[in-house]
Amino acid sequence: MNLTQKSVRAALAGLVAMLLICGAAAQQDRDRAGAGVPVGPAGDGAPPPRLGTPLNGEAIRTQAAASTAVMFSWVAPAAAPGAPAPQRYRLCVFEQGASCAAPGALIYEAGQATRHQADIPPRFHNKMLAWTVAACGPGYGSGAAQSNTPNADCSWAQARSLDARSVR
């Protein structure tokens, strides 16, 4: 294989990687739209956190009769100069197609940490779930515009899907 063929292959591999990343971002938007979770602030609120792990669509191994511990992580929002830092974070896990405001949604207070280990109860096993995190405090959210969420002073990240259908 000559240098030109290697260059073409490398360029194609880069293009494929870029398409996969764009496809994952588009899927995340579709998941969020179906989950009833707003993306970030409405109005002048501060930005939401950026979700880390688990990745979109990642499967978790569940046990039939026991809660499953899952470590969630996120990155603090990049605030504009002079903007307040979040005072706390909230993690929400819910059935895909529902929302954080739905009865039965799991809401965990994470304080100022950017990671939280949550126990996913057996009632969520064998289901497709979604998860999101909110940055909360003065300057976040926009009051009534986000009344379908658990806190009006929170800016919610786009929801990600989480596959809890795998039972050991």
C-alpha positions in Angstrom: 0.0 0.0 0.0 1.5 3.3 -1.0 1.3 6.6 0.9 -1.7 8.0 -1.1 -3.8 4.9 -0.3 -2.9 5.2 3.4 -3.8 8.9 3.4 -7.2 8.1 1.7 -7.9 5.4 4.3 -7.0 7.7 7.2 -9.3 10.4 5.8 -12.1 7.9 5.4 -11.7 6.6 8.9 -11.8 10.2 10.2 -15.0 10.9 8.2 -16.6 7.7 9.5 -15.7 8.7 13.1 -17.2 12.2 12.6 -20.4 10.7 11.2 -20.7 8.4 14.2 -20.3 11.3 16.6 -22.9 13.4 14.7 -25.3 10.4 14.7 -24.9 9.9 18.4 -25.6 13.6 19.0 -28.7 13.5 16.8 -29.9 10.4 18.7 -29.4 12.2 22.0 -31.6 15.0 20.7 -34.3 12.5 19.7 -34.1 10.8 23.1 -34.4 14.2 24.9 -37.4 15.2 22.8 -39.3 12.0 23.7 -38.3 12.2 27.4 -40.0 15.6 28.1 -36.8 17.0 29.5 -35.9 20.5 28.4 -32.5 21.2 27.0 -30.7 23.7 29.1 -32.0 27.0 30.2 -35.1 28.7 28.9 -34.6 32.5 28.6 -31.5 33.9 30.4 -30.7 31.0 32.7 -27.2 29.6 33.1 -26.1 26.6 30.9 -26.7 23.0 31.9 -24.0 20.5 32.8 -22.5 18.3 30.1 -23.3 14.6 30.6 -20.3 12.2 31.0 -21.0 8.6 31.7 -22.9 6.3 31.2 -22.8 7.0 27.4 -25.9 7.4 25.4 -27.6 4.0 25.0 -25.1 2.2 27.2 -26.3 -1.1 28.7 -26.1 -1.8 32.4 -26.1 -5.3 33.8 -29.0 -5.7 36.2 -29.9 -8.4 38.6 -33.4 -9.7 38.8 -34.1 -9.0 42.5 -31.5 -6.5 43.6 -30.8 -2.8 43.0 -28.1 -2.1 40.5 -25.4 0.5 41.4 -24.6 2.8 38.5 -22.0 5.5 38.6 -23.1 8.7 36.8 -20.8 11.6 35.9 -21.1 15.0 34.3 -19.0 18.1 33.7 -19.9 21.4 35.4 -21.3 24.0 33.0 -18.9 26.6 31.6 -20.4 29.8 33.1 -19.9 33.2 31.5 -17.6 35.6 33.3 -19.4 36.9 36.4 -22.1 34.2 36.2 -22.8 32.1 39.3 -21.5 28.6 39.7 -24.1 25.9 40.4 -24.9 25.5 44.1 -26.1 21.9 43.6 -26.7 19.2 41.0 -29.7 16.9 40.7 -29.6 13.5 38.9 -32.8 12.2 37.4 -33.4 8.6 36.1 -36.8 7.8 34.5 -38.4 5.5 32.0 -37.8 6.5 28.5 -40.8 8.3 27.1 -41.7 9.8 30.5 -40.0 12.7 32.3 -38.3 13.7 35.5 -41.7 15.1 36.7 -43.4 11.7 36.2 -44.5 9.7 39.2 -41.8 7.1 40.0 -38.9 9.1 38.4 -35.8 8.8 40.6 -34.3 12.1 41.7 -31.0 12.1 43.5 -29.5 15.1 45.2 -25.8 15.1 44.3 -24.7 18.3 46.2 -21.8 19.9 44.5 -20.2 16.7 43.3 -20.0 16.0 39.6 -20.5 12.2 40.0 -23.0 10.2 41.9 -23.6 6.5 42.4 -27.3 5.7 42.1 -29.1 2.5 43.0 -31.4 1.6 40.1 -34.2 -0.5 41.7 -35.6 -3.7 40.2 -38.8 -1.9 39.0 -36.6 -0.2 36.4 -34.9 -3.4 35.2 -35.8 -4.8 31.8 -36.7 -1.4 30.6 -35.2 1.4 28.5 -34.4 4.3 30.7 -33.2 7.9 30.4 -31.1 10.0 32.6 -30.2 13.7 32.9 -28.5 16.1 35.4 -29.4 19.6 36.3 -27.3 22.4 37.5 -29.3 24.4 40.1 -29.1 27.7 42.0 -29.6 31.4 41.5 -29.4 32.3 37.8 -30.2 28.8 36.6 -33.5 27.8 35.0 -36.2 30.3 34.2 -39.1 29.8 36.6 -42.4 28.9 35.1 -41.0 28.2 31.6 -39.6 24.9 33.1 -42.5 24.1 35.4 -42.6 20.5 34.1 -39.3 19.8 35.8 -38.7 19.2 39.5 -37.0 22.6 40.1 -37.6 25.9 38.4 -34.1 27.1 39.4 -32.4 24.3 37.5 -30.9 24.1 34.0 -31.3 20.5 32.7 -28.9 18.7 30.3 -30.2 16.7 27.4 -31.4 13.3 28.5 -29.5 10.2 27.5 -30.9 6.8 27.1 -29.8 3.9 29.3 -30.5 0.3 28.5 -31.5 -1.6 31.7 -32.9 -4.6 29.8 -29.9 -6.9 30.4 -30.6 -9.2 33.3 -27.9 -11.6 34.6 
